[in-house]
Amino acid sequence: MTDATNPAPPAADADWWRSAVVYQVYVRSFADADGDGVGDLRGIRERLPYLRDLGVDALWLTPFYTSPQVDAGYDVADYRDVDPLFGTLTDFDAMITDAHALGLRIIIDLVPNHTSSAHPWFQAALAAAPGSPERELYLFADGRGEHGELPPNDWESIFGGPAWTRVPDGQWYLHLFDPAQPDLNWRHPRVRAEFEDVLRFWLDRGVDGFRIDVAHGMIKAEGLPDVGFSSMTTGQRQSELLGKGRLPYFDQDEVHEIYRAWRPILDSYPGGRMAVAEAWAETPQRLARYIGPDELHQAFSFDFLDATWSADSFRKVIDTALAESTIVGAPTTWVLSNHDRQRHVTRYGDGEVGLRRARAAALLMLALPGCAYVYQGEELGLPEVLDLPDELRQDPAFLRTGESRDGCRVPIPWSGELAPYGFGPDGSELSWLPAPATWRALSVAAQTGVAGSTLELYRAALRIRHEHPALAGTTGGVTWLEGGPGMLAFSRTGGGTTLTCVVNISGAPAPVEGYGRPLVASENLTEQGSGHLLPVDAAAWFERR
C-alpha cells in the first residue's frame, strides 16, 4: 500500500536495520492523547518529533491489536485491527504516515505462539467436540489418570502453575503463558497460512518490520513428552531451564521452517522490511540459526542485558556476540532494558550509583557495531518503580508467582510538577499506573537543554553515532585496547578517524590518554597532564584523526 495515505517507507539503504537504533514504545505507557489514562496511537503520533530529535531510526511498538488486555495486549483476539483502547486503523495509518515523513520506521510486535482465548478460532474450538477441525488449530489433549483428571503432561506455565487448563468436556488445552493465551498448533497448515496473510496485511500498510514474540516457542515436540519437573528440586525447575535447550516446547528444529516461509514475503516488499526474533536457545550457535538470508534478520542477544557490572563480563559477552555475528553475516543486537526486565538503572545498583552506571552502559552500547534497542524512558534515566501497590499491578504473572513486570511499565514523564507529568492531555490526572514523585525531575521537559542530563547525553551520543565516520553505517568489529584492570577500551576506525570508547569499572578514577580529544562523556572529565581523568563508573568517547 503506497498511496498518499500510506506512503512507502523512508527511502534509504535496504540494510538500514544493520546499524539502526530502535526505540521500543510500550504503547500503553508512552503518551495518552485522549485522557483515559492509557497510552495510544494518537499519543505516539503527537510525540514523533521528540523521537526524531532524540536521534533514533525506528520505533518498535508493543501490541496494539484487539485484545481483552489480560497480558497487556499479548493476548490477541484480532490480528488485523486496533483495539479501541489504542485507537483505530485510521489512527495507525496516520501515525505511520507521519513517522515515515519524519524518516522514522515502524516495527510492530507479532504474537504468533498463542492467541487470546477470545479469538474467534478458540471460541469455535471450545464450542466444537474433541477431535474436531476447530480444535486442531490449538493444542487440545486428553488428560491422564483414570478419568482424565490430570494434565496431559508436567509442563508448567511461564507465568507459574500448570500449562494446561481443562474444559467442560474433559479435554485440556495448552497455554505456556496465561490460560487466556491458548497456544496455537503450528503444525496445522491453516495456522501457517493465517500468519503469512497477517504479515502481508501489515506490510501493505507500510510496516517496516516485525518483532517476533516467543519466536522459539511455536513448535512443540511430537508426543508432548514430560520435562521431568517432578523429579527436580525447586532450583532446577523451569526458570532455570528456560533457554537451556532442555524444554520440549522451545527451540525445536521445525520452527525454522516457519521463518524460511516468512523471509520471501518480507523480501518481496521494498525498503528493507525486516524481522527480529525474541528467541532463547541453548547455545549461541543455536540462536544463530534463526538469523540468515533465508530466515530472520536479527535475534535479540540478551546476554548483554544480563551482563554483570564488570569489565570481564561485558568483554566476554561482546566478544561472543561479535564472533557469532561474523559467522552468520548478520548484525548484533544490543539491549539494556525492555518491557519484561527490570530497568538497568536499578539492576546496576539503583540511586545515584545505578544511574551513573546506566549512563556509562549507554555509551558502551551505542559505540558498539550493530543494532541497538533503547527502551522508552532509559534516555531519561528512569529507575524501576519498586513500590507499586499490589492492587494496582496488572501483570498476570503477579497473580500466579508474586513477581511483576509492572515496575518497568510505569508511564514515562513528559512535563509538569505533578503526576502523571504530562502523560495525558492538559489537565488529565489519569494514568493506569502511578509515577513516583521523584520523576518530576526526570521528565523530558526538566532535562531538555540541561547540560549533563541523561536525555542530553543520549541526544549527543545518538547524533555522534549517526554522523561520525567510524560509527555511522558500520557493522564491523572492534579493536580492544589495553586499559588496565577494570577498564574497557576499544576503538573503531572509519573515514580516516578513530573513535575510542573507554569505560571505567575499576572502582577508582583512572587516567586516560593517547586517544585524542573527548567527544562525549557520561560524567565530567578533568584534564590531567596530556590526558584526562575518567571518573568511577563512567564512560567517554575520544576521537583521533
N, C-alpha and C positions, 0 to 999 in steps of 0.2 A: 504494500500500500504506500504509494509515493506521491499522493496528491497534495494539495495545499494544506489539508487538514493534518496529514501525517507525512511530513517530508522525509526524505531519505536521511539516514544517519549522517553526522558530520563528515565532510569529505576529508579523509585522512588515510594514512597508511593502514592497510588491512591487518597489519600486525600491531595495531595500537595497544592491544592488551598485553603485549610482552613487557612493556615498561610503564604501564599506567599506574596511577594512584587512584584507587577506587574507594569511595566514601560510602560506608554502609548506613543506610537510613532505616532505622527501626520505625516504621510508618506511624504507629500509634503514639510515638513519643517524640516526634520531630517538631511538628508545628500544626496547630489546630486552627483552621480557618473559620469554622462555623460555631465555635464556642461551646461545644458539647463536652469538652474535656479530653477528647481523643484526637490524636493527630490524623491528618487526612491528606488526600492528593492535592487539594487546593492549597493546603498549607505548604506542602513541598514546592508547588509551583511558585508561590509567593517568595519562597526563600532561595530559589535557584540562583539569583545574583550573588548571594552570600557564598554559595558553594563555588561558583565560577571564580569569585575574588579570592577565595581560600586557595585555589590553585589545583583542585582535583580534576581528574579526567572523566570520571564516570561515577554514577550512583548505583548502588545495589539496594533495591527496595525489598524489604521483607514482605510476606504475603498480604495482599490486599483483596483477595478473591472473596466471593460469597462464602460465609462461614458462620457457624454458631459461636466461634471465638472461644472454644473450650481451651485451645492451646494457642491463643494469640494469632489465629489465622492459619496455623499449620495443620488445621483440620478443615479441608477444603470441600465445600458442597457443590461448587460450580467453578470450574477452572477457566471459564470464558466470560466471566463477569466480575464486576467490582462490588464488594459488599457495601450496602448503603452507609455503613459506619464510616467508610473512607471516601465515598463519593459515587461517581458513575463512570461508565466507559467514556463518556464525553469529557469528564474531568481528566481521565487518564490521557486521552488523545491530546488535550490542550497542554497538559504537563509535558508530555514527551516532545510535542512540537516546540515548546519554549526551551526545553533542555537542549534539543538539537540546534536551535538557533543560537544558543549561548556556547555551543561547542562541547556540550556535555553529553555523554552516552548514558543509556539506561540498561541496567541489568536487573532482571526480576527473579524472584525466588520461584522455583518449581518444586512441588512436593509430590513425587511420584510413588513413594513407598506405600503410602496409605491415603485414603480419603477420609472425609468426615463420615460419621455414622448417619448424618442427614443427607448424604449424597443419594440421588435417585437410584443409583445402582445398588447401594447397600439396603435401602428401604425395600427395593424389589426383592433382594436376596432374603431379607427377613420374612417377607410375605410368601416366598416360594418354599417348596418342600426340599428336604435333604436330597442331594444328588441332582438338583435342577440346574439348568444352564445359568440361571441368575446367581446361584451360589458358587458356581465355578469361577466367577470373576474375583472372588475373595478366597481366603484360606479357612474353609469350614472343615471340621473333622469330628468324628465320633470320639467320645470320651473313653477313658479307661475305667476299670472297676466293674463290678458285677452288673451295675445298671448305668454305666457310662457317667458316673457321678464325679469322676476325677478328670482333670485336664488331660488332653491327648499326650502331652509330654511335660518336661520340667522347665520349659523356657520361662524366663522372667521378663517383665516389662522394664524398659529403661527407666520408667518413672516409678518403679517399685511395685512389688506384688507380682502375681502370675500374669503371663502374657496371653491368657485365654479367658474369655467370658462365655458363659453358657446361655443359650437362647431357649425360649419356652418348649420347643420341640425336642430338646435334649442335646442337640449338637453344640459344638463350641466354635468360636471364631478367634483368629489370631489378631492380636494388636501388640506390636512391640513397644508401643507408647501407651497412650490413654485408651480406655475402652471406647471412647468416642472417635478413635482413629484406627479403624479396621485395615489390616494390611491387604493389599491387592495381590492377586495371583499373576505374577509377571510371566508365567509360562503360557498364559492364555493369549492367543493372537489378538483378540478384541481389545485387551488392555494395551498391548503394544501399539495397535493402530490408533487407539484413542489418544494416547500421549503424543504420537507423531503429529496428529491433527492439532492438538493443543499447541505444540511448538509452532506450527505454521500460523495458527491464529494470531499469536503474539508477534511473531516475526513480521507478519503482514501489517501489523500496527506500528512497526518501526523499532521494536525492541532490539537492542544490540547484543544481548547475551542473557544467559541463564546461570543462576547458582543452583546446583542440583542438591536438594536436601536429602540426607541419608543416601548418598549415591552408591554406597557399598551394600545396601540392605535389601534391594528389591527381589533378589533370588534367594530362596531358602533351600537347604539341602533336601534332596529327594528322601521321602520317608519320614521327614520331620523327626530326626533322631534326638534322643536326650542329650543334654550337655553333661549331666552328671553333677548338677549343683548340690544334690542332696548329700553327696559324699565329700563335699568341700567345707572347709572352715569359712567363717564369715569373710576373712581377709582374702579368700581366693574366689569369691563369688563374682558375679557379673561385672561389677565396677572395676575389678582387677583384670578381667578378661577382654573387655571392650578394646578392639583394635589390636588384639594379640593373635588373630588368626585362628582362634580356638573355638569360635562360636559358629554353629551350623546355619545361622541366619545372616551372617555378614561375610562380605568379600568372597562370594562364590564365583567360580570361574565364568559361569554362564552370564554374569551381569555385563560382561564386556560385549556380548552380542547386542545388547540394547544400545550401547553407545556407538558401536560400529554402524548401527542403523540410523542413529541420530546425526552423525557427522555429515553425511551427504546432504541432509536437509539444511543444516547450518551453512554449509559451503555453497549451497545453491542461491543464497541471498547475498547481495553486495554489501561492502562496507566492513567486512571483518567481523561477522557475527560469531560469538564465542560461547563457551560453557566452562564453568569451573565446578569441580566436584568437592562436596563436603564428604570426604571418604576417610575411613580408618582402615588400616591394613597392618598385617603382622610385621612387615619389613618395609623399608624404603623402596626396595625392588618391586614389591607387590603394589605399593601405592603408585609407582611409576607406570604400571600397566594401564592405569586409567587415562594416561596422557599420551598423545601422539597424533600423527597426521590422519589416523583413521578412527580416533576416539575423541576424547575431550581435550580442550586446550590447556587447562590448568587443573591442579588439585591442591587444595589448601594444605600447607605444611604447618601443622600445629605444634611441631617441636620447637619452633621459635617462640611461640606463645608460652610454652611450658618450660623454657629455659630458666634456670635459676639466675639470681643476680650475681654472676661471677664471670670473669673473663674466660675461664676454661669452658664453662657451659655454653656460652654464646659462640665461642670459636668452633667447638665441636659441632654444634647444630648448623652453623653457617657452612662449614666445610662439607658436611654430609649433604646438605640441601644443594649446594652448588655442584657437587660431584654428580648427584642424581640428575640434576638439570642438564648437565652436559651429555649424559648418556641418552636421555630421551629427546634432546633438542628442544626443550620447552623451558619457559621461564620459571624461576622460583616464585613462590608467593609468600610474602612476609605478613604476619598478623600478630598484633599485640593484644587486642581485645575484640570481643564480639558480643552478641546478644545472649549467648549461652554461658559466658565465663565471667568471673569476677574482674572488674576493671583493673588494669595493671597498676594504676596509682596505688591501690590498696594491696594488690598482690606483692608489690615491691616494698611494702612497709607502712603504707598509709601516711597521712600527715605530710609534714614538710619533707621527710626523707623519701617517702613514696613518690611525691611529686617531682623531686629532683631527679630521681632515677627514671621516672617515666619520661621526663623531658630528654634525658640523655638517650634513653632507648629509642625515642622518636628519631633523633638524628642518626643513630646507628642504623635503624631500619631504612630510613629514606636515602641513605648513602649506598645501600646495597643494590646490586643489579637485580632486575626482575620487576615484579608487580607487587605493590604494597597496598594493603587494605586497611583503611582507617575507620574505626567505629565511631559513630556520631558522639560528640562530646569529649573525645580524647584530645581534640585540639584545644579544648578549654581546660584540660587538666582535671576533669571530673573524677572523684573517687567513687567507690561503691557506696550505696546507701545501705548501711547495715542494720538500721533500727526501724525499718518499716513495721507498722503494727501488723500482727498476724492476720487480722480480719480484713486487711486491705490487699493482701497478697493474692495474686491471681494465677500464678504458675501451677499447673495441675500436678507437677512433681511435688509441690509443697504438701499437698494433702496426703500423698502416698509415702513420702520419705522424710518430710520435715525440712528438706533442702529446697531453696528457692532461687530462681534466676531473676527475680523482680528487681533486686538491688541495682542491677546494671541497666535497667529498662526505664528508670525514672525519667520523665520528660526533661529535655535539656533547657537550660535557662537562656533567654534571649535578652531581656532588659528589665529594668524596674527594681524597686526596693522590696516588693512583696511577692511571695509565691502566688501563682506559678511562673513569675518572671517572664511575662510576655509570651508564654506558650500559646495562648489563645488570643482572640481579638481584644482590642482595648476594652477594659472593664471586666473581662471574663476572669472569674476566680476558680473555674473548674479545671481539674487535672485528674486523670484516672489514677495516678499515684502522686503522693505529695513530695515536693522537693524540699530539702533542708534549708534552714535559714542561712547557712554558710554559703549557699550557692549564689547569693546576690552578688558576691564579689567575684564570681567566676563566670558571669553572664557574658554573652557576646558584646553587649554594649559596654560593660565595665572593663573589658580587655582590649577593645578596639582602639588602636592608636597608642596604646600604653607600652612604652619600651620595656622589653624584658618579660612581657606577659606570655603565657603559653600560646595564646592564639597568634600573637605576632611572631613567635618563634616558628610555628607551623607555616604561617604565610611566607616567611622569609625562606625557610628550608624548601618549601614546595616551589617557590619561584626559582631558586638556585638550581634545584633538581631539573626543572624544565629547560633552563637556559644554559647551564654550564656544559661545555662540550665533553667533559669527562663523565657526565652523568646522563645527559639527555639522550634518550633513544638507544642507550647502550645496554646490552644484556650479557656482556662478557663476565669474566671472573674478577677476583680481587687479588692484589699483591699484599701479603701480610708483611708487616714491618716489625722489627724488634722494638718492643715498647717497655720491657721490664715487667716484673711480677704485678699481676692485677691490672695490666694495661692492655687494651685492644687498640691496634693501629693497623690500618690497611689503606692502600691507595688505589685509585682508578685513574686511567690516563686516556685522554682523547683530545683531538684538536690542538695538539702541541702543549697541553696543560695537564698538570697532575693535581687531583684533589685527594687529600688525605683526611680520613676520619679517625679521630683519636677519642677513646672512651676511657675514663679513669675510674676503675673499680678497685683501686689498690688500698683504699682506706686512708690515704693521706694526699694532700696536694702534690702534684707531680709536674716537674719542668718538662716543657715540650719545645723543641727547637729543630730547625732544619727543614721544616715542612712548608715554609713560606708564610704568606700573610693570612690572618684569620678571615673567614667569610661569615661564619655564624657560629654561635656557641650557646649551649643550654644554660650556662652560668657565666658571670662576668670573668673575663681573663685579666690577669695583671701581667704587665711586662716584666721580664726578668732576664737580664743580660741580653743576649741576642735572640731570646725566645720568649716564651710565655709560661706562666704558672697556671695549670689546669686544676680547678678545684676538685674536691672529692665528689664522686657520683655526678660527674659532668662529662659532656662530650663537646667536641668542636670540629669544624671543617676548616682545613687550610688549603691554600692554593699556591702552586709554584709553576711559573711559566718558564 
